[in-house]
Amino acid sequence: MDNSLRILTVSHGHPDFNAGGAEIASYRLHEALKADGHASVYFARHGETDLIHGGTPFGGTGRPGEVLFYSTMPDWFRFSQPDKARVWRDFREFLSKQKPQVVHFHHYFQLGLELISEVRNFDPSIKIVVTLHEYMAICNNEGQMVKRVDDAKPTAQPMLCHESSPSSCSRCFANKTPQDFFLRKQFIQSHFDVVDQFIAPSHFLAKRYIDWGIKESRVTVIENLLDTEDESKQVNAEKGTIEKAIDTNDRLNLAFFGQINRFKGIDVLLKAMRLLSKQDREKINLSINGSGLEHQSQHFQQLVKKHFAALNGSVSLRGRYTSEELPSMMAATDWVIVPSVWWENSPVVILEAKKYGVPVICSDIGGMAEKITHGETGRHFSARREESLAEQILWALNNRAEQRVYASRISNSYSGRDPYHQHLELYQSLLRENDNAAVSHIHLAHSA
C-alpha cells in the first residue's frame, strides 16, 4: 500500500536567490519529504525578470520537483496580489496539474494572501497549513513589532512594541488611519479563516498570534527543520573535531552570523566591545559574518563603520558566507552572539549553533530567550543594552573552562530530525480528518 503524501510547499523565495530563514526551513522540509519517498513539490516565488520565458510565470531550477513562479506584489500593506490572473488562472492551473493533498505555505508576502483562499476555492478537501515566520500580519513595520523611528531622529533606537491595535499602529504610520488598520486586519483574517492549521516555530510567536485573534487550537508549535538525516550523522561524527579546535585557541573567539541590518543589533554588539578595556579586547577575536550593510541607511552605515574603525584589531568583517563554509567557521568559534533588538522568532543561527555544539550569548526576548536557557546552553543579556552584553562577554572571557560544559549542553539540546516527523504527523492527522469525514458521510447515507 502506497502511504506517500502529495505535498505542495509554497515559499516566497528560493534559497538559490535569497537564503533567509523561512526559505531555508521550507526547502529543507521539502528535501526531507522527497528523501522519505513523498511526492513533494517546492513552489517558490521569484522576481527576476530575466528568468521569465515564453510569456509564462513558471520556470524551473533544473532540479526535479522545484518550480519557480514569477510575481510582484506592490501592496505591502494588505499583502494582496493585484494581478488576479496570477491567482485564478496560473496558480489554479498549477493546482489542477499537481493535485496536492496538502498545501503548506511558508509565507504569503510577495505572493498574496489570495493564493491561500484559492486553494480552498479550488478543492475544499485540500488541507492548508501556514507557517508563521514573523509578525507581518500583526505589524506593518516589516513584521518586527518595534516602533518606527522618526526619520528626523536617525540616532534614536526603535522601541519594542507590546501591543497591536488600530490606534497604536496608526501612531506609527501617520498616513494610515485606525480605520485603515482595522480593515487591514479584517482582510488578513478573512484569508486566514480558511487555513486548517498554523505552525509557529516558537511558543512566543504562537502567543502573539493567539492574542491577535487566531484560536489557540489552530496553532501548533513546531521548530523549523534545519537538517537532513545525512547531515545529522555527519555533524555527530565531527563534534569531537569541533571541541578539539576550541581547546587549542588562545583568544576567545566570538562570532556574529546573519544579515547586517538595524534589527539584528550589530551596533549593540560593537558598542559592547568598545566598553571593554583595551587589555580585554586584546584577548578577543570577534568576527562579523554576513552582508547587507550596504542596503542600510547612510546614518547606520556610518555608525557601524565608526565602531569598526575604533575596534581595529579586535573585530573583522568577513562578509557573505556559504553553507559549505559554515562547519569550519563554527569549529573556530567559542561563542555565537545573537544581539537582535526585535522579538526574533526562531533564528536560524541558533539552530546552527545547536547543530554544531557552539553556545550562544543572546538577547533575553522573544524566541531567542526561549531557545537558549540561561546558565545551561548559553547566556542572556538585557536586550538592546550594550553594557549588559559587555558583562556577558567578560563572563565568557573569565570563565573559559565553562565553554565546553555549555557546548555539550547546547549540542544535546539540538532536535535534529524531530521537526520533520512532527510536520509529517501534522499532515497525516489533518488528512485523517478527511478520511473520518468520508466514513461518516457513508454511514449517514446508509442510514438514510
C-alpha positions in Angstrom: 0.0 0.0 0.0 1.4 3.4 -1.0 1.4 5.7 2.1 3.3 8.6 0.3 1.7 12.0 0.6 1.4 14.7 -2.1 2.7 17.9 -0.6 3.0 21.3 -2.2 5.3 23.6 -0.3 4.9 27.3 -1.2 7.6 29.8 -0.4 8.0 33.5 -1.0 11.6 32.8 -2.2 14.1 30.2 -3.2 17.3 29.7 -1.2 19.2 29.9 -4.5 18.3 33.6 -4.7 17.7 34.5 -1.0 18.9 32.2 1.8 16.7 33.7 4.5 15.4 31.6 7.5 12.0 30.9 6.0 13.4 29.9 2.6 15.9 27.5 4.3 13.3 26.0 6.6 10.8 25.4 3.8 13.4 24.0 1.4 14.9 21.6 3.9 11.4 20.3 4.7 10.8 19.7 1.0 14.1 17.9 0.7 13.3 15.7 3.7 9.8 14.8 2.3 11.3 13.8 -1.0 14.0 11.7 0.6 11.4 9.9 2.6 9.5 8.9 -0.6 6.8 11.6 -0.6 5.6 13.4 -3.7 6.8 16.9 -2.6 6.9 19.9 -4.9 8.6 23.1 -4.0 6.8 26.2 -5.4 9.0 29.3 -4.9 8.2 32.8 -5.9 10.8 35.0 -7.6 11.0 38.5 -9.0 13.8 38.0 -11.6 12.5 39.3 -15.0 15.4 37.6 -16.8 14.0 34.2 -15.7 10.7 34.7 -17.5 10.4 32.7 -20.7 7.6 32.3 -23.3 5.1 34.5 -21.5 4.6 32.1 -18.7 5.2 32.9 -15.0 6.5 29.4 -14.4 10.1 28.3 -14.6 12.5 25.8 -13.0 15.8 25.4 -11.2 17.0 22.3 -13.2 16.1 20.1 -10.2 13.1 17.8 -10.2 10.2 18.8 -8.0 11.1 22.5 -8.0 9.0 25.2 -9.7 9.8 28.9 -9.8 6.8 31.3 -10.0 7.2 35.0 -11.1 5.1 37.5 -9.3 5.2 41.0 -7.9 3.1 42.4 -5.1 3.2 46.2 -4.6 0.5 46.0 -1.9 2.8 45.7 1.2 0.0 46.9 3.5 -2.5 44.2 3.0 -0.4 41.6 1.1 -2.9 41.5 -1.7 -2.0 40.2 -5.1 -3.1 42.8 -7.7 -2.6 40.5 -10.7 -5.7 38.4 -10.2 -4.9 36.2 -13.2 -1.8 35.0 -11.4 -4.2 33.6 -8.8 -7.4 32.3 -10.6 -5.6 31.3 -13.8 -1.9 30.4 -13.3 -1.9 29.2 -9.7 -5.2 27.3 -10.2 -3.8 25.6 -13.3 -0.8 24.5 -11.3 -3.0 23.1 -8.6 -5.1 21.2 -11.1 -1.9 19.5 -12.5 -0.3 18.7 -9.2 -3.4 17.6 -7.2 -1.8 18.1 -3.8 -3.3 16.7 -0.6 -1.7 19.3 1.5 -0.5 22.8 0.6 1.9 24.2 3.1 2.5 28.0 2.8 5.7 29.2 4.4 4.8 32.7 3.6 2.3 34.8 1.7 4.1 38.1 1.3 5.2 38.8 -2.3 2.8 36.1 -3.3 -0.5 37.4 -2.0 -3.0 36.1 0.6 -5.4 35.3 -2.3 -3.3 32.2 -3.1 -4.4 30.7 0.3 -8.0 31.2 -0.4 -7.6 30.0 -4.0 -6.6 26.5 -2.6 -9.8 26.3 -0.7 -11.9 27.5 -3.6 -10.2 25.0 -5.9 -10.7 21.9 -3.8 -12.1 22.1 -0.2 -10.6 18.7 0.6 -7.0 20.0 0.3 -5.6 20.7 3.7 -4.0 24.1 4.1 -1.1 24.7 6.5 0.6 28.1 7.1 3.9 28.6 9.0 4.1 32.0 10.7 7.7 33.1 10.5 7.4 36.6 12.0 4.7 39.2 12.8 3.9 40.6 9.4 0.1 40.0 9.8 0.2 41.8 13.1 2.7 44.6 12.4 3.0 46.8 9.4 6.6 47.8 10.3 8.3 44.9 8.4 6.7 42.4 10.8 9.2 43.4 13.5 6.9 44.6 16.3 9.1 47.6 17.0 8.0 51.3 16.9 9.0 53.2 13.9 11.9 55.7 14.3 11.3 59.3 13.3 13.3 59.9 10.1 14.4 63.3 11.6 16.0 61.5 14.5 18.2 58.8 12.9 20.1 58.2 16.1 17.1 57.0 18.0 16.7 53.3 18.6 13.3 51.8 17.8 11.3 50.8 20.9 9.8 47.4 21.3 6.1 47.2 20.7 4.0 45.3 23.2 0.5 45.7 21.7 -1.2 45.7 18.3 -4.3 47.8 17.9 -5.6 50.1 15.1 -5.0 53.2 17.2 -1.4 52.3 18.3 -0.5 51.1 14.8 -1.7 54.4 13.2 0.5 56.3 15.5 3.5 54.6 13.8 2.1 55.4 10.3 0.8 58.9 10.1 -0.5 58.3 6.6 -2.8 55.5 7.8 -5.9 55.9 10.0 -7.1 53.5 12.7 -9.9 52.5 10.3 -7.2 51.5 7.7 -5.6 49.2 10.2 -8.9 47.8 11.3 -9.8 46.9 7.7 -6.2 45.5 7.1 -6.7 43.1 10.0 -10.2 42.1 8.7 -8.8 41.4 5.3 -5.9 39.3 6.5 -8.1 37.3 8.9 -10.6 36.6 6.2 -7.9 34.7 4.3 -6.5 33.1 7.5 -10.0 31.8 8.2 -9.7 29.1 5.5 -6.4 27.7 7.0 -6.7 24.3 8.6 -3.6 24.7 10.9 -1.0 27.3 11.6 2.6 26.4 12.7 4.6 28.6 14.9 8.3 27.8 15.4 8.3 29.3 18.9 5.8 29.5 21.8 6.4 33.2 22.0 5.3 33.8 18.4 2.3 31.5 18.8 1.1 33.5 21.8 1.4 36.8 19.9 -0.8 35.4 17.1 -3.3 33.9 19.6 -3.6 37.3 21.3 -4.1 38.8 17.9 -7.0 36.6 17.1 -6.1 33.1 15.9 -7.7 30.4 18.0 -5.2 28.5 20.2 -6.4 25.1 18.9 -5.4 26.2 15.4 -1.7 26.9 16.2 0.8 24.1 16.6 4.4 24.9 17.8 7.0 23.0 15.7 10.6 24.1 15.3 11.9 24.8 11.8 13.8 22.0 10.2 17.5 22.6 9.6 18.9 19.1 8.9 18.7 16.3 6.5 19.4 12.9 8.0 22.8 12.5 6.4 23.9 15.9 7.7 22.9 14.9 11.3 25.1 11.8 11.1 28.0 13.8 9.7 27.8 16.5 12.3 27.7 14.0 15.2 30.8 12.4 13.8 32.5 15.8 13.7 31.6 17.0 17.2 34.9 15.8 18.6 36.8 17.8 16.0 35.0 20.9 16.9 35.8 20.5 20.6 39.5 20.0 19.8 39.6 23.1 17.7 38.2 25.2 20.5 40.6 23.7 23.1 43.7 24.9 21.1 42.6 28.6 20.7 44.5 31.3 22.7 42.0 34.1 22.2 38.2 33.9 22.9 36.6 33.6 19.5 33.2 35.3 19.2 31.1 35.3 16.1 28.0 37.0 14.6 26.3 35.3 11.8 23.5 36.8 9.7 22.2 39.9 7.9 23.7 43.2 9.0 20.8 45.5 9.5 19.3 47.7 12.2 17.2 45.0 13.6 20.0 42.4 14.2 21.7 44.5 16.9 25.1 44.7 15.3 25.5 48.2 16.6 24.7 46.9 20.2 27.4 44.3 19.8 30.0 46.8 18.6 29.2 49.2 21.3 29.6 46.4 23.9 33.0 45.6 22.5 34.0 49.2 22.9 33.0 49.2 26.6 35.7 46.5 27.3 39.1 47.6 28.3 41.9 47.5 25.8 43.5 44.7 27.7 40.4 42.6 27.5 39.8 43.3 23.8 43.3 42.1 23.0 42.2 38.6 24.3 39.1 38.5 22.0 38.6 37.9 18.3 35.1 39.0 17.1 34.2 38.0 13.5 31.1 39.5 11.8 29.9 37.1 9.2 27.2 38.4 6.9 26.2 41.0 4.4 23.6 43.7 3.9 25.3 46.8 5.4 25.3 48.5 2.0 21.5 48.4 1.9 21.0 50.2 5.2 20.6 53.9 5.8 23.6 56.2 5.4 23.5 57.0 9.1 23.5 53.3 10.1 26.4 52.6 7.7 28.4 55.4 9.1 27.7 54.4 12.7 28.8 50.8 12.1 32.0 51.9 10.2 32.8 54.2 13.0 32.7 51.4 15.5 34.8 49.1 13.2 37.4 51.8 13.0 37.6 52.2 16.8 37.8 48.4 17.3 40.6 47.8 14.7 42.4 44.6 15.6 39.6 43.1 17.6 36.9 42.9 15.0 36.9 41.5 11.4 34.1 42.0 8.8 34.2 38.8 6.7 31.1 39.3 4.6 28.8 36.7 3.0 29.4 33.1 3.6 28.1 29.8 2.2 26.5 26.8 3.9 29.6 24.8 2.9 31.8 27.1 4.9 29.7 27.1 8.0 31.0 23.9 9.6 34.6 25.2 9.7 33.5 28.6 10.8 31.6 27.2 13.7 34.5 25.0 14.6 36.6 28.1 15.1 34.0 29.8 17.3 33.8 29.7 21.1 30.5 31.6 21.4 27.9 32.8 18.9 26.4 36.2 19.6 22.8 36.9 18.7 22.1 40.6 19.7 18.9 41.2 17.9 16.8 44.2 19.1 13.4 42.8 18.0 11.4 39.7 19.1 13.2 37.2 16.9 11.1 34.0 16.5 13.5 31.2 15.7 16.8 32.5 14.3 18.5 30.0 12.0 21.8 30.9 13.6 20.6 29.5 17.0 19.6 26.2 15.3 23.0 26.1 13.6 24.8 26.8 16.9 22.9 23.9 18.4 23.7 21.7 15.5 27.4 22.4 15.7 27.6 22.5 19.5 28.5 26.2 20.0 27.0 28.0 23.0 25.1 31.3 22.4 25.0 34.7 24.1 21.7 36.3 23.1 19.1 38.9 23.8 16.6 37.9 26.5 13.5 38.5 24.5 11.2 36.6 22.0 12.2 33.2 20.6 15.8 33.8 21.4 15.3 33.6 25.2 13.0 30.6 24.6 15.6 28.7 22.5 18.6 29.4 24.8 18.4 28.6 28.5 20.5 31.0 30.6 23.2 29.3 32.5 22.8 26.0 30.6 23.0 26.3 26.9 24.1 29.9 26.7 23.9 33.3 28.4 21.2 36.0 28.2 21.8 39.7 28.3 19.3 42.6 28.6 18.1 43.2 25.0 19.3 46.5 23.4 21.7 47.2 26.3 25.4 47.1 25.3 26.6 47.3 28.9 24.7 44.1 29.7 26.1 42.3 26.6 29.6 43.5 27.6 29.1 41.9 31.0 28.3 38.5 29.4 31.3 38.8 27.1 33.5 39.4 30.1 31.9 36.4 31.8 32.8 34.2 28.8 36.3 35.6 28.8 36.9 35.0 32.5 35.2 31.5 32.6 37.0 29.8 29.6 36.7 26.3 31.2 32.9 26.6 31.3 32.7 26.8 27.5 33.0 23.1 27.0 30.2 22.4 29.5 27.9 24.8 27.7 28.9 23.4 24.3 28.0 19.9 25.5 24.6 21.0 26.8 23.6 23.0 23.7 24.7 20.1 21.5 22.4 17.8 23.4 19.5 20.2 23.1 19.5 20.0 19.3 16.3 18.4 18.0 17.8 17.2 14.7 15.1 15.5 12.6 12.3 15.8 15.2 10.7 18.7 13.4 10.4 16.7 10.2 8.5 13.9 12.0 6.3 16.5 13.7 5.4 18.1 10.4 4.7 14.7 8.9 2.4 13.7 11.8 0.5 17.0 11.4 -0.1 16.4 7.7 -1.3 12.9 8.4 -3.6 13.9 11.2 -5.2 16.6 9.0 -5.7 14.0 6.2 -7.2 11.6 8.7 -9.9 14.2 9.3 -10.9 13.8 5.6 -11.0 10.0 5.9 -13.2 10.2 9.0 -15.5 12.7 7.3 -15.8 10.4 4.3 -16.7 7.4 6.6 -19.3 9.5 8.5 -20.8 10.5 5.2 -21.1 6.9 4.1 -22.7 5.9 7.4 -25.2 8.7 7.1 -26.0 7.7 3.5 -26.7 4.1 4.6 -28.8 5.2 7.5 -30.9 7.3 5.1 
